[in-house]
């Protein structure tokens, strides 16, 4: 996985996501989830293309149930965009790179 993508935990979520000085795309995922695996390379590309403008953070819902529960995650992959500590957008399921880029561009 790219050094540009942060794997966060229940305890580090606020610091990694809510306190970020740039918008954050959070991917709630699990190792057993096929669509989650399929979206991973797209997130790698976005992390490179948006380096310094957007932070990409992954939350393994099996290892970090508090974060998943806190945000009502019922299906994965679920992606949220946070800006200034607030959830400002969400995307459900596997999406093409262009669609995710459009969502990110709205918040830059």
ROKE-950316 format. One record per residue: residue in one letter; z negated, y, x of N, C-alpha, C, O in turn; residue number from 1. Coordinates in nm, 4 decimals. Atoms other than C-alpha are relative to their C-alpha. Layout:
  resn       n_w       n_v       n_u      ca_w      ca_v      ca_u       c_w       c_v       c_u       o_w       o_v       o_u  resi
     A         Z         Y         X         Z         Y         X         Z         Y         X         Z         Y         X   NUM
...
END
This chain:
  resn       n_w       n_v       n_u      ca_w      ca_v      ca_u       c_w       c_v       c_u       o_w       o_v       o_u  resi
     X    0.0000   -0.1185    0.0836    0.0000    0.0000    0.0000    0.0000    0.1246    0.0879   -0.0512    0.1238    0.1999     1
     X   -0.0138   -0.1261   -0.0715    0.0704    0.3541    0.1079   -0.1352    0.0623    0.0317   -0.2308    0.0502   -0.0449     2
     X    0.1210   -0.0762   -0.0350   -0.1915    0.5590    0.2884   -0.0130    0.1224   -0.0894   -0.1183    0.1862   -0.0921     3
     X    0.0017   -0.1179    0.0862   -0.1015    0.8323    0.0406   -0.0638   -0.0288   -0.1358   -0.0925    0.0640   -0.2115     4
     X    0.0613    0.0371    0.1275   -0.2491    0.6390   -0.2540   -0.1462   -0.0346    0.0235   -0.1799   -0.1123    0.1128     5
     X    0.1443    0.0205   -0.0116   -0.6255    0.6432   -0.3007   -0.0430   -0.1077   -0.0991   -0.0104   -0.1001   -0.2175     6
     X    0.0631    0.0970    0.0892   -0.8043    0.3389   -0.4408   -0.1421    0.0476   -0.0234   -0.2231    0.0496    0.0693     7
     X    0.1328   -0.0533    0.0277   -1.1100    0.4779   -0.6141   -0.0863   -0.1034   -0.0710   -0.0391   -0.2097   -0.1114     8
     X    0.0989    0.0874    0.0623   -1.4225    0.3210   -0.7613   -0.0741    0.0759   -0.1094   -0.0574    0.1968   -0.1252     9
     X    0.0825   -0.0654    0.1019   -1.6608    0.3895   -1.0474   -0.0818    0.1134    0.0618   -0.0925    0.2215    0.0039    10
     X    0.0894   -0.0994   -0.0605   -1.8890    0.5776   -0.8084    0.0748    0.1165    0.0636    0.0204    0.2266    0.0719    11
     X   -0.0756   -0.1066   -0.0674   -1.6156    0.7792   -0.6325    0.0987    0.0709   -0.0927    0.1652    0.1656   -0.0507    12
     X   -0.1020   -0.0532    0.0901   -1.4045    0.8587   -0.9409   -0.0084    0.1519   -0.0141    0.0926    0.2209    0.0003    13
     X    0.0127   -0.1447    0.0212   -1.5441    1.2077   -1.0042    0.0466    0.0771    0.1224    0.1197    0.1754    0.1104    14
     X   -0.0382   -0.0687   -0.1234   -1.5013    1.3092   -0.6411    0.1511   -0.0118    0.0251    0.2167    0.0870    0.0582    15
     X   -0.1419    0.0225   -0.0301   -1.1544    1.1551   -0.6016    0.0936    0.0624   -0.1027    0.2046    0.1034   -0.0688    16
     X   -0.0892   -0.0433    0.1078   -1.0153    1.2681   -0.9362   -0.0408    0.1356   -0.0578    0.0358    0.2316   -0.0506    17
     X    0.0393   -0.1198    0.0739   -1.2134    1.5315   -1.1240   -0.0206    0.1211    0.0897   -0.0022    0.2344    0.0454    18
     X    0.0252   -0.1116   -0.0920   -1.2973    1.7417   -0.8168    0.1199    0.0318    0.0888    0.1087    0.1136    0.1801    19
     X   -0.1201   -0.0221   -0.0807   -0.9435    1.7326   -0.6725    0.0529    0.1423   -0.0197    0.0466    0.1975   -0.1295    20
     X   -0.0572   -0.1346    0.0097   -0.7813    2.0678   -0.5938    0.1488   -0.0026   -0.0338    0.2115    0.1027   -0.0446    21
     X   -0.1385    0.0147    0.0464   -0.4369    1.9309   -0.6908   -0.0008   -0.0942   -0.1200   -0.0959   -0.1703   -0.1380    22
     X   -0.0062    0.0948    0.1118   -0.3260    1.7460   -1.0055   -0.0064   -0.1443    0.0515    0.0394   -0.1741    0.1618    23
     X    0.0183    0.1397   -0.0391   -0.4079    1.3736   -0.9965    0.0640   -0.0901   -0.1053    0.0390   -0.0756   -0.2249    24
     X   -0.0535    0.1050    0.0863   -0.2075    1.0852   -1.1416   -0.0845   -0.1238    0.0237   -0.0859   -0.1788    0.1338    25
     X    0.0880    0.1160   -0.0114   -0.4507    0.8015   -1.2105    0.0654   -0.1196   -0.0674    0.1044   -0.1134   -0.1840    26
     X   -0.0570    0.1252    0.0500   -0.3169    0.4486   -1.2533   -0.1137   -0.0990   -0.0234   -0.1753   -0.1472    0.0716    27
     X    0.0966    0.1045    0.0339   -0.5549    0.2150   -1.4384    0.0776   -0.1307   -0.0044    0.1716   -0.1440   -0.0828    28
     X   -0.0799    0.1210   -0.0201   -0.4355   -0.1342   -1.3393   -0.0912   -0.1195    0.0263   -0.2131   -0.1054    0.0360    29
     X    0.0708    0.1221   -0.0403   -0.5364   -0.4935   -1.2614    0.0973   -0.0893    0.0770    0.2184   -0.0836    0.0559    30
     X   -0.0818    0.0852   -0.0874   -0.4113   -0.7495   -1.0086    0.0821   -0.1018   -0.0779    0.1902   -0.1398   -0.0331    31
     X   -0.0676    0.1031    0.0783   -0.3098   -0.9994   -1.2800    0.1079    0.0561   -0.0933    0.1765   -0.0206   -0.1609    32
     X   -0.0888   -0.0675    0.0954   -0.0975   -0.7444   -1.4733    0.1408    0.0157    0.0581    0.1603    0.0880    0.1558    33
     X   -0.1384   -0.0071   -0.0467    0.2796   -0.7896   -1.4291    0.0588    0.1407    0.0007    0.1138    0.1832    0.1023    34
     X   -0.0529   -0.1366    0.0004    0.3811   -0.4387   -1.5402   -0.0701    0.0910    0.1029   -0.0090    0.1836    0.1563    35
     X    0.0731   -0.0778   -0.1015    0.1107   -0.2972   -1.3093    0.0624   -0.0223    0.1380    0.0770    0.0711    0.2169    36
     X   -0.0650    0.0307   -0.1282    0.2743   -0.4750   -1.0161    0.1367    0.0666    0.0076    0.1778    0.1133    0.1138    37
     X   -0.1342   -0.0585    0.0037    0.6150   -0.3456   -1.1248   -0.0024    0.1511    0.0209    0.0919    0.2072    0.0766    38
     X    0.0059   -0.1458   -0.0124    0.4999    0.0175   -1.1356   -0.0489    0.0429    0.1392   -0.0293    0.1579    0.1787    39
     X    0.0563   -0.0349   -0.1313    0.3322    0.0048   -0.7917    0.1019    0.0617    0.0957    0.0712    0.1640    0.1568    40
     X   -0.0958   -0.0624   -0.0920    0.6509    0.0714   -0.5878    0.0456    0.1389   -0.0460    0.0780    0.2247    0.0362    41
     X   -0.0354   -0.1327    0.0535    0.7340    0.3640   -0.8183   -0.1068    0.1005    0.0400   -0.0756    0.2131    0.0788    42
     X    0.1091   -0.0891   -0.0384    0.3916    0.5126   -0.7496    0.0038    0.0301    0.1496   -0.0291    0.1410    0.1919    43
     X   -0.0146   -0.0210   -0.1452    0.4502    0.4645   -0.3748    0.1029    0.1104    0.0266    0.0792    0.2005    0.1070    44
     X   -0.1049   -0.1005   -0.0182    0.7714    0.6670   -0.3981   -0.0478    0.1377   -0.0451   -0.0235    0.2373    0.0230    45
     X    0.0508   -0.1281    0.0493    0.6051    0.9386   -0.6066   -0.1042    0.0583    0.0951   -0.1087    0.1796    0.1156    46
     X    0.1022   -0.0471   -0.0939    0.3152    0.9581   -0.3597    0.0654    0.0685    0.1189    0.0152    0.1696    0.1681    47
     X   -0.0722   -0.0600   -0.1122    0.5644    1.0320   -0.0823    0.0670    0.1304   -0.0420    0.0568    0.2316    0.0273    48
     X   -0.0754   -0.1169    0.0451    0.7750    1.2759   -0.2827   -0.0894    0.1171   -0.0411   -0.0505    0.2330   -0.0260    49
     X    0.0904   -0.1058    0.0469    0.4776    1.4697   -0.4217   -0.1166    0.0240    0.0971   -0.2164    0.0860    0.0605    50
     X    0.1070   -0.0138   -0.0987    0.2672    1.4590   -0.1045   -0.0412    0.1467    0.0132    0.0427    0.2350    0.0311    51
     X    0.0532   -0.1352   -0.0101    0.0420    1.7646   -0.0905    0.0009    0.0767   -0.1312   -0.0650    0.1800   -0.1425    52
     X   -0.0082   -0.0683    0.1290    0.1255    1.8602   -0.4514   -0.0736   -0.0759   -0.1092   -0.1294   -0.0160   -0.2012    53
     X    0.0652    0.0875    0.0978   -0.0127    1.5632   -0.6473   -0.0679   -0.1126    0.0759   -0.0142   -0.1640    0.1740    54
     X    0.0712    0.1145   -0.0576   -0.2691    1.2988   -0.5594    0.0200   -0.1190   -0.0929    0.0079   -0.1058   -0.2147    55
     X   -0.0140    0.1230    0.0780   -0.2043    0.9404   -0.6729   -0.1239   -0.0855    0.0266   -0.1568   -0.1151    0.1415    56
     X    0.1238    0.0769   -0.0103   -0.5196    0.7391   -0.7433    0.0128   -0.1239   -0.0879    0.0605   -0.1160   -0.2011    57
     X   -0.0015    0.1253    0.0750   -0.5484    0.3753   -0.8531   -0.1434   -0.0439   -0.0308   -0.2328   -0.0329    0.0531    58
     X    0.1300    0.0521    0.0430   -0.8412    0.2295   -1.0487    0.0217   -0.1432   -0.0483    0.0864   -0.1654   -0.1507    59
     X   -0.0044    0.1407    0.0416   -0.8691   -0.1511   -1.0651   -0.1033   -0.0170   -0.1116   -0.2237   -0.0091   -0.0871    60
     X    0.0902    0.0039    0.1153   -1.0150   -0.1953   -1.4144   -0.0962   -0.1181    0.0040   -0.2042   -0.1118   -0.0548    61
     X    0.0904    0.1147   -0.0099   -1.1637   -0.5358   -1.3317   -0.1170    0.0296    0.0935   -0.2295   -0.0133    0.0678    62
     X    0.1052   -0.0333   -0.0972   -1.3603   -0.4008   -1.0342   -0.0777    0.1250   -0.0385   -0.1886    0.1472    0.0102    63
     X    0.0602   -0.1292    0.0358   -1.4402   -0.0649   -1.1959   -0.0028    0.0192   -0.1515    0.0649    0.1072   -0.2045    64
     X    0.0004   -0.0048    0.1468   -1.5222   -0.1239   -1.5639   -0.0557    0.1299   -0.0575   -0.0204    0.1679   -0.1691    65
     X    0.0574   -0.1252    0.0530   -1.7218    0.1999   -1.5996    0.1076    0.1064   -0.0166    0.1117    0.1745   -0.1191    66
     X   -0.1063   -0.1007    0.0094   -1.4210    0.4224   -1.5265    0.0941   -0.0353   -0.1148    0.1338    0.0522   -0.1916    67
     X   -0.0900    0.0429    0.1071   -1.2012    0.2175   -1.7603   -0.0629    0.0253   -0.1377    0.0032    0.0743   -0.2292    68
     X    0.0699   -0.0202    0.1261   -1.4607    0.2294   -2.0370   -0.0161    0.1480   -0.0317    0.0014    0.1902   -0.1460    69
     X    0.0216   -0.1444    0.0155   -1.5313    0.5991   -1.9836    0.1218    0.0686   -0.0620    0.1078    0.1633   -0.1394    70
     X   -0.1219   -0.0628    0.0496   -1.1682    0.6822   -2.0608    0.0710   -0.0831   -0.1066    0.1864   -0.0567   -0.1403    71
     X   -0.0513    0.0769    0.1120   -1.1156    0.4218   -2.3319    0.1264   -0.0794    0.0309    0.2140   -0.0925   -0.0546    72
     X   -0.1176    0.0760   -0.0385   -0.8619    0.2139   -2.1418    0.0001   -0.1339   -0.0741   -0.0920   -0.2142   -0.0594    73
     X   -0.0130    0.1242    0.0762   -0.7450   -0.0668   -2.3712    0.1204   -0.0823    0.0465    0.1207   -0.2048    0.0350    74
     X   -0.1215    0.0658   -0.0482   -0.4024   -0.1476   -2.2245    0.0300    0.0501    0.1408    0.0001    0.1643    0.1757    75
     X   -0.0394   -0.0410   -0.1340   -0.2734   -0.1442   -1.8699    0.1439   -0.0419    0.0243    0.1888   -0.1412   -0.0330    76
     X    0.0455   -0.1202   -0.0686   -0.1017    0.0064   -1.6942   -0.0092    0.1195   -0.0959    0.0753    0.1375   -0.1836    77
     X    0.0144   -0.1288    0.0661   -0.2281    0.3342   -1.8373   -0.0115    0.1025    0.1106   -0.0902    0.0853    0.2036    78
     X    0.0033   -0.1055   -0.1008   -0.1654    0.6481   -1.6350   -0.0427    0.1303   -0.0660    0.0106    0.1695   -0.1698    79
     X    0.0475   -0.1297    0.0476   -0.3521    0.9743   -1.6868    0.0289    0.1031    0.1074    0.0257    0.0734    0.2268    80
     X   -0.0098   -0.1123   -0.0917   -0.2851    1.3120   -1.5321   -0.1226    0.0873   -0.0225   -0.1521    0.1277   -0.1350    81
     X    0.1155   -0.0891    0.0038   -0.5937    1.5166   -1.4499    0.0340    0.1261    0.0771    0.0958    0.1208    0.1834    82
     X   -0.0189   -0.1277   -0.0679   -0.5816    1.8834   -1.3596   -0.1252    0.0826   -0.0228   -0.1705    0.0979   -0.1363    83
     X    0.1234   -0.0796    0.0081   -0.8860    2.0986   -1.2831   -0.1102   -0.0760   -0.0726   -0.1858   -0.0173   -0.1500    84
     X    0.1074    0.0809    0.0556   -1.1130    1.8107   -1.3866    0.0185   -0.0431   -0.1441   -0.0703   -0.1064   -0.2013    85
     X   -0.0250    0.0342    0.1401   -0.9560    1.7664   -1.7305    0.1208   -0.0920   -0.0109    0.2172   -0.0772    0.0642    86
     X   -0.1161    0.0836    0.0282   -0.7237    1.4957   -1.8628    0.0999    0.0845   -0.0772    0.0685    0.1360   -0.1845    87
     X   -0.0999   -0.0862    0.0621   -0.4027    1.6809   -1.9474    0.1224   -0.0754   -0.0502    0.2047   -0.0188   -0.1222    88
     X   -0.1166    0.0765    0.0436   -0.1507    1.4011   -2.0037   -0.0289   -0.1484    0.0164   -0.1203   -0.1870    0.0893    89
     X    0.0138    0.1441   -0.0153   -0.1149    1.0257   -2.0402    0.1339   -0.0676   -0.0228    0.2192   -0.0179   -0.0963    90
     X   -0.1203    0.0820    0.0129    0.1555    0.7621   -2.0115   -0.0473   -0.1446   -0.0116   -0.1296   -0.1907    0.0675    91
     X    0.0387    0.1393    0.0201    0.1221    0.4079   -2.1420    0.1119   -0.0927    0.0442    0.2291   -0.0674    0.0160    92
     X   -0.0959    0.1029   -0.0351    0.2944    0.1059   -1.9941    0.0915    0.0362    0.1147    0.0846    0.1455    0.1707    93
     X   -0.0955   -0.0167   -0.1088    0.5669    0.0646   -1.7375    0.1035    0.1044   -0.0386    0.1689    0.0927   -0.1422    94
     X   -0.0947   -0.1085    0.0253    0.7797    0.3790   -1.7182    0.0919    0.0162    0.1206    0.0520   -0.0139    0.2331    95
     X   -0.0876   -0.0257   -0.1140    1.0820    0.4682   -1.5056   -0.0507    0.1182    0.0825   -0.1231    0.2046    0.0328    96
     X    0.0431   -0.1051   -0.0922    1.0276    0.6930   -1.2052    0.0323    0.1390   -0.0541   -0.0500    0.2299   -0.0438    97
     X   -0.0403   -0.1319    0.0510    1.2188    0.9813   -1.3677   -0.0957    0.0493   -0.1086   -0.1264    0.1683   -0.1153    98
     X    0.0928   -0.0381    0.1066    0.9838    0.9781   -1.6666   -0.1347    0.0440    0.0576   -0.1923    0.1433    0.0132    99
     X    0.1270   -0.0377   -0.0630    0.6730    0.9866   -1.4484    0.0139    0.1322    0.0746   -0.0775    0.2147    0.0717   100
     X   -0.0231   -0.1268   -0.0710    0.8229    1.2664   -1.2364    0.0013    0.1168   -0.0978   -0.0513    0.2240   -0.0677   101
     X   -0.0043   -0.1047    0.1008    0.8889    1.4672   -1.5526   -0.1419    0.0371   -0.0445   -0.1735    0.1550   -0.0611   102
     X    0.1390   -0.0246    0.0405    0.5242    1.4290   -1.6565   -0.0729    0.0778    0.1096   -0.1444    0.1736    0.0802   103
     X    0.0662   -0.0694   -0.1104    0.4025    1.5361   -1.3114    0.0493    0.1444    0.0117   -0.0306    0.2362    0.0303   104
     X   -0.0570   -0.1341   -0.0149    0.6391    1.8342   -1.2957   -0.0560    0.0979   -0.1016   -0.0671    0.2173   -0.0737   105
     X    0.0579   -0.0865    0.1037    0.4894    1.9682   -1.6204   -0.1305    0.0643    0.0448   -0.1674    0.1712   -0.0039   106
     X    0.1348   -0.0433   -0.0359    0.1541    2.0109   -1.4469   -0.0101    0.0614    0.1392   -0.1198    0.0845    0.1901   107
     X    0.0021   -0.0634   -0.1326    0.2557    2.1615   -1.1148    0.0046    0.1512   -0.0123    0.0036    0.2214    0.0888   108
END
